[in-house]
C-alpha cells in the first residue's frame, strides 16, 4: 500500500528547514513522488500545535493513508497522534517528558533556524502534560530511532517508554541523530505498513 501523506513534525526550537526534514523531503520527492510530504511550522503553544496537527491528520486521513515522522518534541506529538488516530509513526530521539525538559526554557528564546524571538510560557507545561499518553495502546504502530549519545534527552526514558515498540538503538550519536541519511527508505517502508 502506498502512503498518501507523510507528516514530518519538527522539534522544539527547530523548523521545517531542519536537516532531517530536508533529507526526508528530498528522499520522498525523488523516490516516492506519489507521497505528499508536509512539514508544518509549529506554533510555540502546545495546545495550538496539537489543534493544527490533529486537524491536518484528520483531513489527510479522510483522503488516504497517513504516516508521521517526529523528532524530539515532534516525537512526543507523533506518539499522541498515533494513539489518537491509529496511524503509524517513527520517532527520532523523542521527548518523553517534555513538560519536565522545557521548564528550563521558560522565558524568551530565539529560534536558531529562523532568528524569530518567542516566549515559552509556564502554562505550556500544563498543555504538554494534558497531551501525554498514559500508556501505549498501539505500541506496534511505533518505531523508535534512538541514539544513546543524545546530549539533550535521557535516551533511557525512550527505551522504557517504547519497550514494546520496534526499536533501533545506536550507541553514540547525538540529539540531531547523526547520519540520518541511512534511514529514509526504511522509514517509508515502516509507515506504509
Secondary structure, DSSP 8 states (H G I E B T S, - for coil): ---SEEEEE--TT--TTSHHHHHHHHHHHHH-TTSEEE-----SSHHHHHHHHHHHHHHHHTTS-EEEEEETHHHHHHHHHHHHH--EEEEES--S-HHHHGGGG-EEEE-TTT--EEEE-THHHHHHHHH--SS-S-GGGEEEEEETT-SSS-HHHHHHHTTTSEEEEESS--TT-TTGGGSHHHHHHHHH-
